[in-house]
Amino acid sequence: MGSATFIEVLLAILLPPVGVFLRFGCGMEFWIDLLLTILGYIPGIIYALYVLVG
């Protein structure tokens, strides 16, 4: 795991949409993660980690 991925994962835990935004910009992944984070913080984290690591 590179340092950029480590920073993205760390941001995905603290602020899930920011971590996804750094990798994908304002793509569909960002909007899905933002919606999940608004509906519940934990689903936003899980989705962000899934998208960034998987």
PyMOL Python script that loads the backbone (N, CA, C, O; Angstrom):
from pymol import cmd

cmd.read_pdbstr("""\
ATOM      1  N   MET A   1       0.860  -1.173   0.000  1.00  0.00           N
ATOM      2  CA  MET A   1       0.000   0.000   0.000  1.00  0.00           C
ATOM      3  C   MET A   1       0.900   1.228   0.000  1.00  0.00           C
ATOM      4  O   MET A   1       1.753   1.376   0.876  1.00  0.00           O
ATOM      5  N   GLY A   2       0.714   2.105  -0.975  1.00  0.00           N
ATOM      6  CA  GLY A   2       1.512   3.310  -1.081  1.00  0.00           C
ATOM      7  C   GLY A   2       1.057   4.382  -0.121  1.00  0.00           C
ATOM      8  O   GLY A   2       0.020   4.252   0.530  1.00  0.00           O
ATOM      9  N   SER A   3       1.832   5.435  -0.035  1.00  0.00           N
ATOM     10  CA  SER A   3       1.499   6.512   0.901  1.00  0.00           C
ATOM     11  C   SER A   3       0.231   7.249   0.477  1.00  0.00           C
ATOM     12  O   SER A   3      -0.526   7.710   1.331  1.00  0.00           O
ATOM     13  N   ALA A   4      -0.013   7.366  -0.837  1.00  0.00           N
ATOM     14  CA  ALA A   4      -1.231   8.028  -1.297  1.00  0.00           C
ATOM     15  C   ALA A   4      -2.458   7.218  -0.892  1.00  0.00           C
ATOM     16  O   ALA A   4      -3.462   7.789  -0.465  1.00  0.00           O
ATOM     17  N   THR A   5      -2.388   5.897  -1.023  1.00  0.00           N
ATOM     18  CA  THR A   5      -3.509   5.048  -0.623  1.00  0.00           C
ATOM     19  C   THR A   5      -3.717   5.117   0.883  1.00  0.00           C
ATOM     20  O   THR A   5      -4.855   5.123   1.353  1.00  0.00           O
ATOM     21  N   PHE A   6      -2.626   5.168   1.644  1.00  0.00           N
ATOM     22  CA  PHE A   6      -2.742   5.274   3.090  1.00  0.00           C
ATOM     23  C   PHE A   6      -3.459   6.556   3.483  1.00  0.00           C
ATOM     24  O   PHE A   6      -4.322   6.535   4.361  1.00  0.00           O
ATOM     25  N   ILE A   7      -3.120   7.665   2.852  1.00  0.00           N
ATOM     26  CA  ILE A   7      -3.774   8.946   3.152  1.00  0.00           C
ATOM     27  C   ILE A   7      -5.241   8.896   2.759  1.00  0.00           C
ATOM     28  O   ILE A   7      -6.093   9.390   3.497  1.00  0.00           O
ATOM     29  N   GLU A   8      -5.551   8.304   1.602  1.00  0.00           N
ATOM     30  CA  GLU A   8      -6.947   8.189   1.175  1.00  0.00           C
ATOM     31  C   GLU A   8      -7.750   7.344   2.158  1.00  0.00           C
ATOM     32  O   GLU A   8      -8.886   7.691   2.480  1.00  0.00           O
ATOM     33  N   VAL A   9      -7.181   6.242   2.638  1.00  0.00           N
ATOM     34  CA  VAL A   9      -7.885   5.380   3.590  1.00  0.00           C
ATOM     35  C   VAL A   9      -8.075   6.110   4.916  1.00  0.00           C
ATOM     36  O   VAL A   9      -9.139   6.013   5.526  1.00  0.00           O
ATOM     37  N   LEU A  10      -7.064   6.833   5.365  1.00  0.00           N
ATOM     38  CA  LEU A  10      -7.184   7.600   6.603  1.00  0.00           C
ATOM     39  C   LEU A  10      -8.280   8.653   6.483  1.00  0.00           C
ATOM     40  O   LEU A  10      -9.081   8.823   7.402  1.00  0.00           O
ATOM     41  N   LEU A  11      -8.320   9.357   5.360  1.00  0.00           N
ATOM     42  CA  LEU A  11      -9.385  10.342   5.138  1.00  0.00           C
ATOM     43  C   LEU A  11     -10.743   9.671   4.990  1.00  0.00           C
ATOM     44  O   LEU A  11     -11.762  10.242   5.378  1.00  0.00           O
ATOM     45  N   ALA A  12     -10.766   8.464   4.432  1.00  0.00           N
ATOM     46  CA  ALA A  12     -12.030   7.745   4.279  1.00  0.00           C
ATOM     47  C   ALA A  12     -12.607   7.376   5.637  1.00  0.00           C
ATOM     48  O   ALA A  12     -13.825   7.277   5.785  1.00  0.00           O
ATOM     49  N   ILE A  13     -11.755   7.172   6.624  1.00  0.00           N
ATOM     50  CA  ILE A  13     -12.247   6.863   7.963  1.00  0.00           C
ATOM     51  C   ILE A  13     -12.723   8.136   8.667  1.00  0.00           C
ATOM     52  O   ILE A  13     -13.747   8.123   9.348  1.00  0.00           O
ATOM     53  N   LEU A  14     -11.983   9.231   8.503  1.00  0.00           N
ATOM     54  CA  LEU A  14     -12.345  10.473   9.185  1.00  0.00           C
ATOM     55  C   LEU A  14     -13.484  11.207   8.471  1.00  0.00           C
ATOM     56  O   LEU A  14     -14.477  11.579   9.096  1.00  0.00           O
ATOM     57  N   LEU A  15     -13.333  11.410   7.170  1.00  0.00           N
ATOM     58  CA  LEU A  15     -14.341  12.098   6.346  1.00  0.00           C
ATOM     59  C   LEU A  15     -14.504  11.302   5.052  1.00  0.00           C
ATOM     60  O   LEU A  15     -13.810  11.568   4.071  1.00  0.00           O
ATOM     61  N   PRO A  16     -15.408  10.336   5.042  1.00  0.00           N
ATOM     62  CA  PRO A  16     -15.509   9.417   3.905  1.00  0.00           C
ATOM     63  C   PRO A  16     -15.621  10.064   2.526  1.00  0.00           C
ATOM     64  O   PRO A  16     -14.935   9.611   1.610  1.00  0.00           O
ATOM     65  N   PRO A  17     -16.443  11.094   2.323  1.00  0.00           N
ATOM     66  CA  PRO A  17     -16.533  11.649   0.969  1.00  0.00           C
ATOM     67  C   PRO A  17     -15.222  12.280   0.485  1.00  0.00           C
ATOM     68  O   PRO A  17     -14.948  12.291  -0.715  1.00  0.00           O
ATOM     69  N   VAL A  18     -14.424  12.797   1.399  1.00  0.00           N
ATOM     70  CA  VAL A  18     -13.168  13.438   0.992  1.00  0.00           C
ATOM     71  C   VAL A  18     -12.186  12.400   0.448  1.00  0.00           C
ATOM     72  O   VAL A  18     -11.523  12.639  -0.561  1.00  0.00           O
ATOM     73  N   GLY A  19     -12.093  11.261   1.110  1.00  0.00           N
ATOM     74  CA  GLY A  19     -11.213  10.208   0.624  1.00  0.00           C
ATOM     75  C   GLY A  19     -11.594   9.716  -0.759  1.00  0.00           C
ATOM     76  O   GLY A  19     -10.730   9.472  -1.601  1.00  0.00           O
ATOM     77  N   VAL A  20     -12.891   9.572  -0.991  1.00  0.00           N
ATOM     78  CA  VAL A  20     -13.367   9.121  -2.312  1.00  0.00           C
ATOM     79  C   VAL A  20     -13.169  10.231  -3.343  1.00  0.00           C
ATOM     80  O   VAL A  20     -12.828   9.952  -4.492  1.00  0.00           O
ATOM     81  N   PHE A  21     -13.377  11.471  -2.947  1.00  0.00           N
ATOM     82  CA  PHE A  21     -13.210  12.604  -3.862  1.00  0.00           C
ATOM     83  C   PHE A  21     -11.769  12.700  -4.366  1.00  0.00           C
ATOM     84  O   PHE A  21     -11.543  13.010  -5.535  1.00  0.00           O
ATOM     85  N   LEU A  22     -10.802  12.438  -3.499  1.00  0.00           N
ATOM     86  CA  LEU A  22      -9.405  12.525  -3.917  1.00  0.00           C
ATOM     87  C   LEU A  22      -9.078  11.512  -5.006  1.00  0.00           C
ATOM     88  O   LEU A  22      -8.244  11.787  -5.868  1.00  0.00           O
ATOM     89  N   ARG A  23      -9.708  10.365  -4.984  1.00  0.00           N
ATOM     90  CA  ARG A  23      -9.415   9.326  -5.986  1.00  0.00           C
ATOM     91  C   ARG A  23     -10.269   9.499  -7.238  1.00  0.00           C
ATOM     92  O   ARG A  23      -9.753   9.377  -8.350  1.00  0.00           O
ATOM     93  N   PHE A  24     -11.579   9.784  -7.083  1.00  0.00           N
ATOM     94  CA  PHE A  24     -12.505   9.745  -8.220  1.00  0.00           C
ATOM     95  C   PHE A  24     -13.051  11.105  -8.644  1.00  0.00           C
ATOM     96  O   PHE A  24     -13.715  11.192  -9.677  1.00  0.00           O
ATOM     97  N   GLY A  25     -12.796  12.159  -7.889  1.00  0.00           N
ATOM     98  CA  GLY A  25     -13.376  13.463  -8.213  1.00  0.00           C
ATOM     99  C   GLY A  25     -14.874  13.440  -7.936  1.00  0.00           C
ATOM    100  O   GLY A  25     -15.334  12.737  -7.037  1.00  0.00           O
ATOM    101  N   CYS A  26     -15.621  14.199  -8.698  1.00  0.00           N
ATOM    102  CA  CYS A  26     -17.077  14.279  -8.487  1.00  0.00           C
ATOM    103  C   CYS A  26     -17.821  13.224  -9.299  1.00  0.00           C
ATOM    104  O   CYS A  26     -18.867  13.512  -9.880  1.00  0.00           O
ATOM    105  N   GLY A  27     -17.296  12.023  -9.341  1.00  0.00           N
ATOM    106  CA  GLY A  27     -17.939  10.931 -10.055  1.00  0.00           C
ATOM    107  C   GLY A  27     -19.069  10.323  -9.243  1.00  0.00           C
ATOM    108  O   GLY A  27     -19.406  10.798  -8.158  1.00  0.00           O
ATOM    109  N   MET A  28     -19.635   9.279  -9.784  1.00  0.00           N
ATOM    110  CA  MET A  28     -20.762   8.606  -9.146  1.00  0.00           C
ATOM    111  C   MET A  28     -20.378   8.050  -7.777  1.00  0.00           C
ATOM    112  O   MET A  28     -21.197   8.062  -6.859  1.00  0.00           O
ATOM    113  N   GLU A  29     -19.140   7.560  -7.624  1.00  0.00           N
ATOM    114  CA  GLU A  29     -18.704   7.010  -6.340  1.00  0.00           C
ATOM    115  C   GLU A  29     -18.773   8.060  -5.239  1.00  0.00           C
ATOM    116  O   GLU A  29     -19.178   7.763  -4.115  1.00  0.00           O
ATOM    117  N   PHE A  30     -18.373   9.300  -5.567  1.00  0.00           N
ATOM    118  CA  PHE A  30     -18.416  10.382  -4.583  1.00  0.00           C
ATOM    119  C   PHE A  30     -19.839  10.659  -4.125  1.00  0.00           C
ATOM    120  O   PHE A  30     -20.086  10.796  -2.926  1.00  0.00           O
ATOM    121  N   TRP A  31     -20.772  10.744  -5.054  1.00  0.00           N
ATOM    122  CA  TRP A  31     -22.150  11.087  -4.697  1.00  0.00           C
ATOM    123  C   TRP A  31     -22.819   9.965  -3.903  1.00  0.00           C
ATOM    124  O   TRP A  31     -23.588  10.230  -2.979  1.00  0.00           O
ATOM    125  N   ILE A  32     -22.527   8.720  -4.260  1.00  0.00           N
ATOM    126  CA  ILE A  32     -23.062   7.596  -3.480  1.00  0.00           C
ATOM    127  C   ILE A  32     -22.521   7.644  -2.063  1.00  0.00           C
ATOM    128  O   ILE A  32     -23.268   7.456  -1.103  1.00  0.00           O
ATOM    129  N   ASP A  33     -21.224   7.895  -1.927  1.00  0.00           N
ATOM    130  CA  ASP A  33     -20.616   7.944  -0.599  1.00  0.00           C
ATOM    131  C   ASP A  33     -21.144   9.123   0.206  1.00  0.00           C
ATOM    132  O   ASP A  33     -21.369   8.995   1.410  1.00  0.00           O
ATOM    133  N   LEU A  34     -21.344  10.255  -0.431  1.00  0.00           N
ATOM    134  CA  LEU A  34     -21.893  11.419   0.277  1.00  0.00           C
ATOM    135  C   LEU A  34     -23.295  11.122   0.794  1.00  0.00           C
ATOM    136  O   LEU A  34     -23.620  11.458   1.933  1.00  0.00           O
ATOM    137  N   LEU A  35     -24.120  10.499  -0.027  1.00  0.00           N
ATOM    138  CA  LEU A  35     -25.474  10.143   0.390  1.00  0.00           C
ATOM    139  C   LEU A  35     -25.444   9.144   1.545  1.00  0.00           C
ATOM    140  O   LEU A  35     -26.188   9.297   2.513  1.00  0.00           O
ATOM    141  N   LEU A  36     -24.591   8.126   1.450  1.00  0.00           N
ATOM    142  CA  LEU A  36     -24.494   7.138   2.530  1.00  0.00           C
ATOM    143  C   LEU A  36     -23.974   7.779   3.816  1.00  0.00           C
ATOM    144  O   LEU A  36     -24.404   7.403   4.907  1.00  0.00           O
ATOM    145  N   THR A  37     -23.062   8.733   3.706  1.00  0.00           N
ATOM    146  CA  THR A  37     -22.535   9.401   4.889  1.00  0.00           C
ATOM    147  C   THR A  37     -23.599  10.278   5.535  1.00  0.00           C
ATOM    148  O   THR A  37     -23.670  10.372   6.761  1.00  0.00           O
ATOM    149  N   ILE A  38     -24.420  10.916   4.722  1.00  0.00           N
ATOM    150  CA  ILE A  38     -25.505  11.736   5.284  1.00  0.00           C
ATOM    151  C   ILE A  38     -26.536  10.848   5.977  1.00  0.00           C
ATOM    152  O   ILE A  38     -27.045  11.198   7.041  1.00  0.00           O
ATOM    153  N   LEU A  39     -26.842   9.701   5.373  1.00  0.00           N
ATOM    154  CA  LEU A  39     -27.829   8.794   5.964  1.00  0.00           C
ATOM    155  C   LEU A  39     -27.293   8.091   7.209  1.00  0.00           C
ATOM    156  O   LEU A  39     -28.053   7.761   8.119  1.00  0.00           O
ATOM    157  N   GLY A  40     -26.004   7.869   7.244  1.00  0.00           N
ATOM    158  CA  GLY A  40     -25.382   7.218   8.396  1.00  0.00           C
ATOM    159  C   GLY A  40     -23.887   7.203   8.216  1.00  0.00           C
ATOM    160  O   GLY A  40     -23.400   6.813   7.154  1.00  0.00           O
ATOM    161  N   TYR A  41     -23.150   7.613   9.214  1.00  0.00           N
ATOM    162  CA  TYR A  41     -21.703   7.765   9.093  1.00  0.00           C
ATOM    163  C   TYR A  41     -21.006   6.435   8.802  1.00  0.00           C
ATOM    164  O   TYR A  41     -20.093   6.386   7.978  1.00  0.00           O
ATOM    165  N   ILE A  42     -21.422   5.369   9.464  1.00  0.00           N
ATOM    166  CA  ILE A  42     -20.779   4.057   9.308  1.00  0.00           C
ATOM    167  C   ILE A  42     -20.948   3.506   7.882  1.00  0.00           C
ATOM    168  O   ILE A  42     -19.966   3.025   7.317  1.00  0.00           O
ATOM    169  N   PRO A  43     -22.142   3.553   7.273  1.00  0.00           N
ATOM    170  CA  PRO A  43     -22.248   3.090   5.882  1.00  0.00           C
ATOM    171  C   PRO A  43     -21.361   3.882   4.926  1.00  0.00           C
ATOM    172  O   PRO A  43     -20.842   3.327   3.957  1.00  0.00           O
ATOM    173  N   GLY A  44     -21.186   5.161   5.188  1.00  0.00           N
ATOM    174  CA  GLY A  44     -20.289   5.973   4.361  1.00  0.00           C
ATOM    175  C   GLY A  44     -18.852   5.507   4.463  1.00  0.00           C
ATOM    176  O   GLY A  44     -18.142   5.455   3.458  1.00  0.00           O
ATOM    177  N   ILE A  45     -18.413   5.166   5.674  1.00  0.00           N
ATOM    178  CA  ILE A  45     -17.052   4.668   5.879  1.00  0.00           C
ATOM    179  C   ILE A  45     -16.865   3.327   5.184  1.00  0.00           C
ATOM    180  O   ILE A  45     -15.866   3.103   4.501  1.00  0.00           O
ATOM    181  N   ILE A  46     -17.832   2.442   5.365  1.00  0.00           N
ATOM    182  CA  ILE A  46     -17.728   1.107   4.761  1.00  0.00           C
ATOM    183  C   ILE A  46     -17.659   1.208   3.239  1.00  0.00           C
ATOM    184  O   ILE A  46     -16.832   0.542   2.615  1.00  0.00           O
ATOM    185  N   TYR A  47     -18.505   2.020   2.643  1.00  0.00           N
ATOM    186  CA  TYR A  47     -18.498   2.167   1.188  1.00  0.00           C
ATOM    187  C   TYR A  47     -17.185   2.802   0.709  1.00  0.00           C
ATOM    188  O   TYR A  47     -16.617   2.370  -0.293  1.00  0.00           O
ATOM    189  N   ALA A  48     -16.712   3.815   1.419  1.00  0.00           N
ATOM    190  CA  ALA A  48     -15.468   4.478   1.024  1.00  0.00           C
ATOM    191  C   ALA A  48     -14.301   3.498   1.053  1.00  0.00           C
ATOM    192  O   ALA A  48     -13.492   3.465   0.127  1.00  0.00           O
ATOM    193  N   LEU A  49     -14.214   2.701   2.113  1.00  0.00           N
ATOM    194  CA  LEU A  49     -13.135   1.723   2.189  1.00  0.00           C
ATOM    195  C   LEU A  49     -13.274   0.669   1.104  1.00  0.00           C
ATOM    196  O   LEU A  49     -12.278   0.240   0.521  1.00  0.00           O
ATOM    197  N   TYR A  50     -14.494   0.254   0.832  1.00  0.00           N
ATOM    198  CA  TYR A  50     -14.750  -0.727  -0.233  1.00  0.00           C
ATOM    199  C   TYR A  50     -14.286  -0.203  -1.593  1.00  0.00           C
ATOM    200  O   TYR A  50     -13.656  -0.929  -2.361  1.00  0.00           O
ATOM    201  N   VAL A  51     -14.598   1.044  -1.880  1.00  0.00           N
ATOM    202  CA  VAL A  51     -14.241   1.627  -3.171  1.00  0.00           C
ATOM    203  C   VAL A  51     -12.735   1.873  -3.273  1.00  0.00           C
ATOM    204  O   VAL A  51     -12.142   1.636  -4.325  1.00  0.00           O
ATOM    205  N   LEU A  52     -12.122   2.339  -2.205  1.00  0.00           N
ATOM    206  CA  LEU A  52     -10.713   2.695  -2.265  1.00  0.00           C
ATOM    207  C   LEU A  52      -9.790   1.484  -2.230  1.00  0.00           C
ATOM    208  O   LEU A  52      -8.780   1.460  -2.932  1.00  0.00           O
ATOM    209  N   VAL A  53     -10.118   0.488  -1.432  1.00  0.00           N
ATOM    210  CA  VAL A  53      -9.241  -0.662  -1.297  1.00  0.00           C
ATOM    211  C   VAL A  53      -9.563  -1.744  -2.320  1.00  0.00           C
ATOM    212  O   VAL A  53      -8.669  -2.419  -2.830  1.00  0.00           O
ATOM    213  N   GLY A  54     -10.847  -1.898  -2.613  1.00  0.00           N
ATOM    214  CA  GLY A  54     -11.271  -2.974  -3.507  1.00  0.00           C
ATOM    215  C   GLY A  54     -11.098  -2.728  -4.947  1.00  0.00           C
ATOM    216  O   GLY A  54     -11.431  -3.586  -5.765  1.00  0.00           O
TER     217      GLY A  54
END
""", "prot")
cmd.dss("prot")
cmd.show_as("cartoon", "prot")
cmd.util.cbc("prot")
cmd.orient("prot")
